[in-house]
Amino acid sequence: MTRFFLRIVDYTIQITIEGGDCPLKRVLTDKYKAYLTDECLHPDLLIEARKQYIFRATRIKNHTYISLYHKLPPNKIITSVNMGRLQSHFFLKTVIFNFLYGKKLVFLHSSAFLVKGKAQIFIGDNGAGKSTIVKMLKKDFVPLCDDMAIIKIHKGRFYLYQVPYPEKNLYEKTNKPYPVAGLFLLKKAVSFSVQKIYMTEADRYFDILNRQISFDNNKKEIIKLIAKLNKRFFRLSFSKKSTESIKSYFSKEKI
């Protein structure tokens, strides 16, 4: 029996696995190694992977669905060690995010990079350039994400946490909180420009922000996001030829 402890944002997850080597262990030690931590006496979530677990099947209309796990109150999840690598990935991603859901965290579809110890976040609908802008600047700034970020609001301040699962590009992962310096709404254009978005016009972008929030589309959190980031909410227009202009903008001493 092997125990793993994951530390994600401010929460600890204990995973107990029966038997020897298995795909779930390999996924944990490979893809989640940045989140492995020391033993915790009072974990927030308990996961047990058992040899004798029986998968449960549910038939809905003409389809059969297999449940990879089941829950036991108050905070335990039971699963099987007999999952393949892909199933193990899916299981961990699903369980972790279902657990974090409801913890007063914002799951933001976004990309971000690190500038002088702070996170610059980019949002926009599909095709707006969230991944493109990070690729353009990855040689000059450290990429943090290109798909989703976890945003925590603590004492009126915003912090970005990287999601623990692999994204499109295999950026280095940590459980470090990065203070948020700015939120940029992306727009493709012929030339580069940055304009501040004021609260008087922020409601025009509410629907776009709403689409970037995962899971429950928590409108209260979006309103809080706009209000608290009022001084750091911008519209950034750019093209693929704007690399040097964007680099120069984010290299300024004060943004």
MIFI-592580 format. One record per residue (C-alpha): residue number from 1; z, x, y. Coordinates in steps of 0.02 Angstrom, whole numbers. Last residue first. Layout:
<mimi><n>NUM</n><zz>Z</zz><xx>X</xx><yy>Y</yy></mimi>
...
% end
This chain:
<mimi><n>255</n><zz>-809</zz><xx>105</xx><yy>2425</yy></mimi>
<mimi><n>254</n><zz>-718</zz><xx>254</xx><yy>2499</yy></mimi>
<mimi><n>253</n><zz>-756</zz><xx>435</xx><yy>2455</yy></mimi>
<mimi><n>252</n><zz>-938</zz><xx>395</xx><yy>2424</yy></mimi>
<mimi><n>251</n><zz>-1007</zz><xx>438</xx><yy>2252</yy></mimi>
<mimi><n>250</n><zz>-1035</zz><xx>254</xx><yy>2210</yy></mimi>
<mimi><n>249</n><zz>-1164</zz><xx>234</xx><yy>2348</yy></mimi>
<mimi><n>248</n><zz>-1250</zz><xx>400</xx><yy>2313</yy></mimi>
<mimi><n>247</n><zz>-1271</zz><xx>359</xx><yy>2129</yy></mimi>
<mimi><n>246</n><zz>-1341</zz><xx>188</xx><yy>2172</yy></mimi>
<mimi><n>245</n><zz>-1467</zz><xx>265</xx><yy>2292</yy></mimi>
<mimi><n>244</n><zz>-1513</zz><xx>401</xx><yy>2167</yy></mimi>
<mimi><n>243</n><zz>-1543</zz><xx>277</xx><yy>2027</yy></mimi>
<mimi><n>242</n><zz>-1639</zz><xx>149</xx><yy>2130</yy></mimi>
<mimi><n>241</n><zz>-1808</zz><xx>170</xx><yy>2046</yy></mimi>
<mimi><n>240</n><zz>-1760</zz><xx>51</xx><yy>1904</yy></mimi>
<mimi><n>239</n><zz>-1734</zz><xx>-82</xx><yy>2037</yy></mimi>
<mimi><n>238</n><zz>-1581</zz><xx>-137</xx><yy>2134</yy></mimi>
<mimi><n>237</n><zz>-1487</zz><xx>-276</xx><yy>2222</yy></mimi>
<mimi><n>236</n><zz>-1296</zz><xx>-269</xx><yy>2217</yy></mimi>
<mimi><n>235</n><zz>-1198</zz><xx>-423</xx><yy>2273</yy></mimi>
<mimi><n>234</n><zz>-1017</zz><xx>-381</xx><yy>2307</yy></mimi>
<mimi><n>233</n><zz>-838</zz><xx>-436</xx><yy>2271</yy></mimi>
<mimi><n>232</n><zz>-706</zz><xx>-306</xx><yy>2317</yy></mimi>
<mimi><n>231</n><zz>-615</zz><xx>-387</xx><yy>2464</yy></mimi>
<mimi><n>230</n><zz>-612</zz><xx>-558</xx><yy>2379</yy></mimi>
<mimi><n>229</n><zz>-558</zz><xx>-486</xx><yy>2212</yy></mimi>
<mimi><n>228</n><zz>-398</zz><xx>-590</xx><yy>2206</yy></mimi>
<mimi><n>227</n><zz>-486</zz><xx>-750</xx><yy>2259</yy></mimi>
<mimi><n>226</n><zz>-639</zz><xx>-730</xx><yy>2149</yy></mimi>
<mimi><n>225</n><zz>-538</zz><xx>-686</xx><yy>1993</yy></mimi>
<mimi><n>224</n><zz>-410</zz><xx>-822</xx><yy>2027</yy></mimi>
<mimi><n>223</n><zz>-551</zz><xx>-949</xx><yy>2037</yy></mimi>
<mimi><n>222</n><zz>-621</zz><xx>-879</xx><yy>1875</yy></mimi>
<mimi><n>221</n><zz>-449</zz><xx>-886</xx><yy>1792</yy></mimi>
<mimi><n>220</n><zz>-428</zz><xx>-1068</xx><yy>1842</yy></mimi>
<mimi><n>219</n><zz>-602</zz><xx>-1104</xx><yy>1776</yy></mimi>
<mimi><n>218</n><zz>-557</zz><xx>-1047</xx><yy>1601</yy></mimi>
<mimi><n>217</n><zz>-724</zz><xx>-1042</xx><yy>1513</yy></mimi>
<mimi><n>216</n><zz>-630</zz><xx>-1065</xx><yy>1349</yy></mimi>
<mimi><n>215</n><zz>-707</zz><xx>-925</xx><yy>1245</yy></mimi>
<mimi><n>214</n><zz>-799</zz><xx>-803</xx><yy>1357</yy></mimi>
<mimi><n>213</n><zz>-811</zz><xx>-791</xx><yy>1546</yy></mimi>
<mimi><n>212</n><zz>-981</zz><xx>-733</xx><yy>1608</yy></mimi>
<mimi><n>211</n><zz>-1053</zz><xx>-909</xx><yy>1619</yy></mimi>
<mimi><n>210</n><zz>-916</zz><xx>-962</xx><yy>1740</yy></mimi>
<mimi><n>209</n><zz>-956</zz><xx>-814</xx><yy>1851</yy></mimi>
<mimi><n>208</n><zz>-1135</zz><xx>-873</xx><yy>1866</yy></mimi>
<mimi><n>207</n><zz>-1079</zz><xx>-1052</xx><yy>1898</yy></mimi>
<mimi><n>206</n><zz>-957</zz><xx>-996</xx><yy>2033</yy></mimi>
<mimi><n>205</n><zz>-1087</zz><xx>-894</xx><yy>2126</yy></mimi>
<mimi><n>204</n><zz>-1120</zz><xx>-1020</xx><yy>2266</yy></mimi>
<mimi><n>203</n><zz>-931</zz><xx>-1049</xx><yy>2273</yy></mimi>
<mimi><n>202</n><zz>-913</zz><xx>-871</xx><yy>2337</yy></mimi>
<mimi><n>201</n><zz>-1000</zz><xx>-913</xx><yy>2501</yy></mimi>
<mimi><n>200</n><zz>-847</zz><xx>-942</xx><yy>2611</yy></mimi>
<mimi><n>199</n><zz>-749</zz><xx>-821</xx><yy>2503</yy></mimi>
<mimi><n>198</n><zz>-858</zz><xx>-679</xx><yy>2561</yy></mimi>
<mimi><n>197</n><zz>-984</zz><xx>-584</xx><yy>2456</yy></mimi>
<mimi><n>196</n><zz>-1011</zz><xx>-408</xx><yy>2523</yy></mimi>
<mimi><n>195</n><zz>-1190</zz><xx>-348</xx><yy>2524</yy></mimi>
<mimi><n>194</n><zz>-1260</zz><xx>-197</xx><yy>2432</yy></mimi>
<mimi><n>193</n><zz>-1443</zz><xx>-145</xx><yy>2442</yy></mimi>
<mimi><n>192</n><zz>-1574</zz><xx>-55</xx><yy>2338</yy></mimi>
<mimi><n>191</n><zz>-1758</zz><xx>-100</xx><yy>2350</yy></mimi>
<mimi><n>190</n><zz>-1886</zz><xx>-203</xx><yy>2255</yy></mimi>
<mimi><n>189</n><zz>-1756</zz><xx>-321</xx><yy>2182</yy></mimi>
<mimi><n>188</n><zz>-1659</zz><xx>-359</xx><yy>2024</yy></mimi>
<mimi><n>187</n><zz>-1493</zz><xx>-444</xx><yy>2062</yy></mimi>
<mimi><n>186</n><zz>-1323</zz><xx>-392</xx><yy>1998</yy></mimi>
<mimi><n>185</n><zz>-1156</zz><xx>-468</xx><yy>2049</yy></mimi>
<mimi><n>184</n><zz>-1039</zz><xx>-322</xx><yy>2075</yy></mimi>
<mimi><n>183</n><zz>-850</zz><xx>-323</xx><yy>2049</yy></mimi>
<mimi><n>182</n><zz>-756</zz><xx>-178</xx><yy>2125</yy></mimi>
<mimi><n>181</n><zz>-614</zz><xx>-54</xx><yy>2108</yy></mimi>
<mimi><n>180</n><zz>-534</zz><xx>-120</xx><yy>1948</yy></mimi>
<mimi><n>179</n><zz>-388</zz><xx>-14</xx><yy>1889</yy></mimi>
<mimi><n>178</n><zz>-424</zz><xx>55</xx><yy>1714</yy></mimi>
<mimi><n>177</n><zz>-299</zz><xx>13</xx><yy>1576</yy></mimi>
<mimi><n>176</n><zz>-308</zz><xx>138</xx><yy>1431</yy></mimi>
<mimi><n>175</n><zz>-332</zz><xx>73</xx><yy>1254</yy></mimi>
<mimi><n>174</n><zz>-472</zz><xx>198</xx><yy>1226</yy></mimi>
<mimi><n>173</n><zz>-652</zz><xx>190</xx><yy>1167</yy></mimi>
<mimi><n>172</n><zz>-792</zz><xx>317</xx><yy>1183</yy></mimi>
<mimi><n>171</n><zz>-959</zz><xx>232</xx><yy>1208</yy></mimi>
<mimi><n>170</n><zz>-1060</zz><xx>189</xx><yy>1053</yy></mimi>
<mimi><n>169</n><zz>-1199</zz><xx>90</xx><yy>1135</yy></mimi>
<mimi><n>168</n><zz>-1230</zz><xx>-91</xx><yy>1085</yy></mimi>
<mimi><n>167</n><zz>-1042</zz><xx>-120</xx><yy>1068</yy></mimi>
<mimi><n>166</n><zz>-916</zz><xx>-66</xx><yy>937</yy></mimi>
<mimi><n>165</n><zz>-751</zz><xx>-165</xx><yy>927</yy></mimi>
<mimi><n>164</n><zz>-595</zz><xx>-126</xx><yy>1028</yy></mimi>
<mimi><n>163</n><zz>-647</zz><xx>-211</xx><yy>1191</yy></mimi>
<mimi><n>162</n><zz>-618</zz><xx>-92</xx><yy>1336</yy></mimi>
<mimi><n>161</n><zz>-476</zz><xx>-137</xx><yy>1453</yy></mimi>
<mimi><n>160</n><zz>-504</zz><xx>-169</xx><yy>1637</yy></mimi>
<mimi><n>159</n><zz>-358</zz><xx>-192</xx><yy>1755</yy></mimi>
<mimi><n>158</n><zz>-339</zz><xx>-311</xx><yy>1903</yy></mimi>
<mimi><n>157</n><zz>-191</zz><xx>-313</xx><yy>2021</yy></mimi>
<mimi><n>156</n><zz>-89</zz><xx>-461</xx><yy>2081</yy></mimi>
<mimi><n>155</n><zz>65</zz><xx>-414</xx><yy>1982</yy></mimi>
<mimi><n>154</n><zz>-39</zz><xx>-396</xx><yy>1824</yy></mimi>
<mimi><n>153</n><zz>-209</zz><xx>-475</xx><yy>1798</yy></mimi>
<mimi><n>152</n><zz>-290</zz><xx>-415</xx><yy>1637</yy></mimi>
<mimi><n>151</n><zz>-478</zz><xx>-404</xx><yy>1615</yy></mimi>
<mimi><n>150</n><zz>-552</zz><xx>-374</xx><yy>1443</yy></mimi>
<mimi><n>149</n><zz>-729</zz><xx>-308</xx><yy>1451</yy></mimi>
<mimi><n>148</n><zz>-891</zz><xx>-361</xx><yy>1369</yy></mimi>
<mimi><n>147</n><zz>-1068</zz><xx>-300</xx><yy>1341</yy></mimi>
<mimi><n>146</n><zz>-1109</zz><xx>-129</xx><yy>1414</yy></mimi>
<mimi><n>145</n><zz>-938</zz><xx>-48</xx><yy>1419</yy></mimi>
<mimi><n>144</n><zz>-841</zz><xx>99</xx><yy>1492</yy></mimi>
<mimi><n>143</n><zz>-982</zz><xx>216</xx><yy>1542</yy></mimi>
<mimi><n>142</n><zz>-922</zz><xx>381</xx><yy>1620</yy></mimi>
<mimi><n>141</n><zz>-1018</zz><xx>424</xx><yy>1779</yy></mimi>
<mimi><n>140</n><zz>-1159</zz><xx>545</xx><yy>1821</yy></mimi>
<mimi><n>139</n><zz>-1258</zz><xx>556</xx><yy>1659</yy></mimi>
<mimi><n>138</n><zz>-1222</zz><xx>373</xx><yy>1619</yy></mimi>
<mimi><n>137</n><zz>-1297</zz><xx>315</xx><yy>1785</yy></mimi>
<mimi><n>136</n><zz>-1463</zz><xx>236</xx><yy>1736</yy></mimi>
<mimi><n>135</n><zz>-1395</zz><xx>181</xx><yy>1567</yy></mimi>
<mimi><n>134</n><zz>-1253</zz><xx>91</xx><yy>1656</yy></mimi>
<mimi><n>133</n><zz>-1376</zz><xx>3</xx><yy>1771</yy></mimi>
<mimi><n>132</n><zz>-1485</zz><xx>-53</xx><yy>1626</yy></mimi>
<mimi><n>131</n><zz>-1344</zz><xx>-128</xx><yy>1524</yy></mimi>
<mimi><n>130</n><zz>-1296</zz><xx>-252</xx><yy>1659</yy></mimi>
<mimi><n>129</n><zz>-1475</zz><xx>-274</xx><yy>1720</yy></mimi>
<mimi><n>128</n><zz>-1493</zz><xx>-457</xx><yy>1769</yy></mimi>
<mimi><n>127</n><zz>-1584</zz><xx>-494</xx><yy>1605</yy></mimi>
<mimi><n>126</n><zz>-1452</zz><xx>-614</xx><yy>1542</yy></mimi>
<mimi><n>125</n><zz>-1347</zz><xx>-680</xx><yy>1686</yy></mimi>
<mimi><n>124</n><zz>-1248</zz><xx>-565</xx><yy>1798</yy></mimi>
<mimi><n>123</n><zz>-1096</zz><xx>-452</xx><yy>1801</yy></mimi>
<mimi><n>122</n><zz>-1062</zz><xx>-271</xx><yy>1843</yy></mimi>
<mimi><n>121</n><zz>-889</zz><xx>-191</xx><yy>1848</yy></mimi>
<mimi><n>120</n><zz>-837</zz><xx>-30</xx><yy>1936</yy></mimi>
<mimi><n>119</n><zz>-682</zz><xx>37</xx><yy>1850</yy></mimi>
<mimi><n>118</n><zz>-565</zz><xx>163</xx><yy>1931</yy></mimi>
<mimi><n>117</n><zz>-518</zz><xx>343</xx><yy>1889</yy></mimi>
<mimi><n>116</n><zz>-635</zz><xx>422</xx><yy>2016</yy></mimi>
<mimi><n>115</n><zz>-782</zz><xx>315</xx><yy>1959</yy></mimi>
<mimi><n>114</n><zz>-781</zz><xx>242</xx><yy>1783</yy></mimi>
<mimi><n>113</n><zz>-921</zz><xx>131</xx><yy>1722</yy></mimi>
<mimi><n>112</n><zz>-939</zz><xx>-53</xx><yy>1686</yy></mimi>
<mimi><n>111</n><zz>-1045</zz><xx>-183</xx><yy>1598</yy></mimi>
<mimi><n>110</n><zz>-1006</zz><xx>-367</xx><yy>1592</yy></mimi>
<mimi><n>109</n><zz>-970</zz><xx>-523</xx><yy>1492</yy></mimi>
<mimi><n>108</n><zz>-789</zz><xx>-548</xx><yy>1546</yy></mimi>
<mimi><n>107</n><zz>-647</zz><xx>-594</xx><yy>1430</yy></mimi>
<mimi><n>106</n><zz>-505</zz><xx>-638</xx><yy>1548</yy></mimi>
<mimi><n>105</n><zz>-328</zz><xx>-617</xx><yy>1481</yy></mimi>
<mimi><n>104</n><zz>-187</zz><xx>-741</xx><yy>1498</yy></mimi>
<mimi><n>103</n><zz>-137</zz><xx>-715</xx><yy>1315</yy></mimi>
<mimi><n>102</n><zz>-230</zz><xx>-873</xx><yy>1261</yy></mimi>
<mimi><n>101</n><zz>-360</zz><xx>-779</xx><yy>1163</yy></mimi>
<mimi><n>100</n><zz>-289</zz><xx>-611</xx><yy>1112</yy></mimi>
<mimi><n>99</n><zz>-259</zz><xx>-677</xx><yy>936</yy></mimi>
<mimi><n>98</n><zz>-430</zz><xx>-757</xx><yy>919</yy></mimi>
<mimi><n>97</n><zz>-502</zz><xx>-595</xx><yy>983</yy></mimi>
<mimi><n>96</n><zz>-412</zz><xx>-489</xx><yy>855</yy></mimi>
<mimi><n>95</n><zz>-449</zz><xx>-606</xx><yy>709</yy></mimi>
<mimi><n>94</n><zz>-634</zz><xx>-623</xx><yy>745</yy></mimi>
<mimi><n>93</n><zz>-667</zz><xx>-438</xx><yy>777</yy></mimi>
<mimi><n>92</n><zz>-565</zz><xx>-386</xx><yy>626</yy></mimi>
<mimi><n>91</n><zz>-650</zz><xx>-509</xx><yy>508</yy></mimi>
<mimi><n>90</n><zz>-826</zz><xx>-472</xx><yy>570</yy></mimi>
<mimi><n>89</n><zz>-804</zz><xx>-285</xx><yy>546</yy></mimi>
<mimi><n>88</n><zz>-725</zz><xx>-311</xx><yy>375</yy></mimi>
<mimi><n>87</n><zz>-868</zz><xx>-427</xx><yy>324</yy></mimi>
<mimi><n>86</n><zz>-994</zz><xx>-294</xx><yy>374</yy></mimi>
<mimi><n>85</n><zz>-899</zz><xx>-160</xx><yy>276</yy></mimi>
<mimi><n>84</n><zz>-881</zz><xx>-266</xx><yy>120</yy></mimi>
<mimi><n>83</n><zz>-728</zz><xx>-371</xx><yy>84</yy></mimi>
<mimi><n>82</n><zz>-623</zz><xx>-358</xx><yy>-73</yy></mimi>
<mimi><n>81</n><zz>-460</zz><xx>-310</xx><yy>12</yy></mimi>
<mimi><n>80</n><zz>-431</zz><xx>-495</xx><yy>38</yy></mimi>
<mimi><n>79</n><zz>-354</zz><xx>-594</xx><yy>182</yy></mimi>
<mimi><n>78</n><zz>-186</zz><xx>-662</xx><yy>241</yy></mimi>
<mimi><n>77</n><zz>-143</zz><xx>-684</xx><yy>425</yy></mimi>
<mimi><n>76</n><zz>35</zz><xx>-693</xx><yy>492</yy></mimi>
<mimi><n>75</n><zz>103</zz><xx>-745</xx><yy>662</yy></mimi>
<mimi><n>74</n><zz>208</zz><xx>-904</xx><yy>648</yy></mimi>
<mimi><n>73</n><zz>150</zz><xx>-973</xx><yy>537</yy></mimi>
<mimi><n>72</n><zz>29</zz><xx>-927</xx><yy>397</yy></mimi>
<mimi><n>71</n><zz>-155</zz><xx>-911</xx><yy>435</yy></mimi>
<mimi><n>70</n><zz>-303</zz><xx>-902</xx><yy>317</yy></mimi>
<mimi><n>69</n><zz>-435</zz><xx>-771</xx><yy>287</yy></mimi>
<mimi><n>68</n><zz>-619</zz><xx>-739</xx><yy>248</yy></mimi>
<mimi><n>67</n><zz>-660</zz><xx>-924</xx><yy>242</yy></mimi>
<mimi><n>66</n><zz>-820</zz><xx>-959</xx><yy>147</yy></mimi>
<mimi><n>65</n><zz>-935</zz><xx>-1096</xx><yy>211</yy></mimi>
<mimi><n>64</n><zz>-1049</zz><xx>-1201</xx><yy>100</yy></mimi>
<mimi><n>63</n><zz>-1191</zz><xx>-1296</xx><yy>182</yy></mimi>
<mimi><n>62</n><zz>-1277</zz><xx>-1459</xx><yy>135</yy></mimi>
<mimi><n>61</n><zz>-1157</zz><xx>-1574</xx><yy>227</yy></mimi>
<mimi><n>60</n><zz>-1001</zz><xx>-1470</xx><yy>257</yy></mimi>
<mimi><n>59</n><zz>-934</zz><xx>-1382</xx><yy>102</yy></mimi>
<mimi><n>58</n><zz>-779</zz><xx>-1277</xx><yy>121</yy></mimi>
<mimi><n>57</n><zz>-741</zz><xx>-1124</xx><yy>14</yy></mimi>
<mimi><n>56</n><zz>-578</zz><xx>-1028</xx><yy>8</yy></mimi>
<mimi><n>55</n><zz>-576</zz><xx>-846</xx><yy>-43</yy></mimi>
<mimi><n>54</n><zz>-442</zz><xx>-805</xx><yy>-171</yy></mimi>
<mimi><n>53</n><zz>-328</zz><xx>-658</xx><yy>-127</yy></mimi>
<mimi><n>52</n><zz>-265</zz><xx>-559</xx><yy>-276</yy></mimi>
<mimi><n>51</n><zz>-297</zz><xx>-386</xx><yy>-205</yy></mimi>
<mimi><n>50</n><zz>-212</zz><xx>-426</xx><yy>-40</yy></mimi>
<mimi><n>49</n><zz>-254</zz><xx>-383</xx><yy>140</yy></mimi>
<mimi><n>48</n><zz>-102</zz><xx>-429</xx><yy>246</yy></mimi>
<mimi><n>47</n><zz>-113</zz><xx>-450</xx><yy>435</yy></mimi>
<mimi><n>46</n><zz>43</zz><xx>-467</xx><yy>545</yy></mimi>
<mimi><n>45</n><zz>30</zz><xx>-503</xx><yy>732</yy></mimi>
<mimi><n>44</n><zz>148</zz><xx>-464</xx><yy>876</yy></mimi>
<mimi><n>43</n><zz>225</zz><xx>-315</xx><yy>790</yy></mimi>
<mimi><n>42</n><zz>415</zz><xx>-292</xx><yy>795</yy></mimi>
<mimi><n>41</n><zz>464</zz><xx>-129</xx><yy>711</yy></mimi>
<mimi><n>40</n><zz>309</zz><xx>-36</xx><yy>770</yy></mimi>
<mimi><n>39</n><zz>240</zz><xx>113</xx><yy>676</yy></mimi>
<mimi><n>38</n><zz>140</zz><xx>234</xx><yy>781</yy></mimi>
<mimi><n>37</n><zz>-32</zz><xx>194</xx><yy>851</yy></mimi>
<mimi><n>36</n><zz>-212</zz><xx>167</xx><yy>800</yy></mimi>
<mimi><n>35</n><zz>-316</zz><xx>102</xx><yy>944</yy></mimi>
<mimi><n>34</n><zz>-431</zz><xx>252</xx><yy>965</yy></mimi>
<mimi><n>33</n><zz>-459</zz><xx>252</xx><yy>776</yy></mimi>
<mimi><n>32</n><zz>-533</zz><xx>77</xx><yy>778</yy></mimi>
<mimi><n>31</n><zz>-711</zz><xx>114</xx><yy>722</yy></mimi>
<mimi><n>30</n><zz>-677</zz><xx>251</xx><yy>593</yy></mimi>
<mimi><n>29</n><zz>-498</zz><xx>234</xx><yy>530</yy></mimi>
<mimi><n>28</n><zz>-502</zz><xx>44</xx><yy>539</yy></mimi>
<mimi><n>27</n><zz>-677</zz><xx>26</xx><yy>468</yy></mimi>
<mimi><n>26</n><zz>-635</zz><xx>142</xx><yy>324</yy></mimi>
<mimi><n>25</n><zz>-477</zz><xx>46</xx><yy>282</yy></mimi>
<mimi><n>24</n><zz>-572</zz><xx>-119</xx><yy>280</yy></mimi>
<mimi><n>23</n><zz>-709</zz><xx>-42</xx><yy>172</yy></mimi>
<mimi><n>22</n><zz>-584</zz><xx>2</xx><yy>33</yy></mimi>
<mimi><n>21</n><zz>-487</zz><xx>155</xx><yy>-26</yy></mimi>
<mimi><n>20</n><zz>-330</zz><xx>124</xx><yy>-126</yy></mimi>
<mimi><n>19</n><zz>-227</zz><xx>-30</xx><yy>-162</yy></mimi>
<mimi><n>18</n><zz>-146</zz><xx>-157</xx><yy>-46</yy></mimi>
<mimi><n>17</n><zz>-182</zz><xx>-157</xx><yy>140</yy></mimi>
<mimi><n>16</n><zz>-51</zz><xx>-195</xx><yy>274</yy></mimi>
<mimi><n>15</n><zz>-115</zz><xx>-219</xx><yy>451</yy></mimi>
<mimi><n>14</n><zz>13</zz><xx>-224</xx><yy>593</yy></mimi>
<mimi><n>13</n><zz>-52</zz><xx>-280</xx><yy>763</yy></mimi>
<mimi><n>12</n><zz>32</zz><xx>-222</xx><yy>923</yy></mimi>
<mimi><n>11</n><zz>2</zz><xx>-303</xx><yy>1092</yy></mimi>
<mimi><n>10</n><zz>-4</zz><xx>-237</xx><yy>1271</yy></mimi>
<mimi><n>9</n><zz>-193</zz><xx>-206</xx><yy>1280</yy></mimi>
<mimi><n>8</n><zz>-232</zz><xx>-170</xx><yy>1097</yy></mimi>
<mimi><n>7</n><zz>-113</zz><xx>-61</xx><yy>996</yy></mimi>
<mimi><n>6</n><zz>-162</zz><xx>-59</xx><yy>813</yy></mimi>
<mimi><n>5</n><zz>-38</zz><xx>-15</xx><yy>676</yy></mimi>
<mimi><n>4</n><zz>-97</zz><xx>27</xx><yy>501</yy></mimi>
<mimi><n>3</n><zz>4</zz><xx>9</xx><yy>341</yy></mimi>
<mimi><n>2</n><zz>-51</zz><xx>68</xx><yy>170</yy></mimi>
<mimi><n>1</n><zz>0</zz><xx>0</xx><yy>0</yy></mimi>
% end
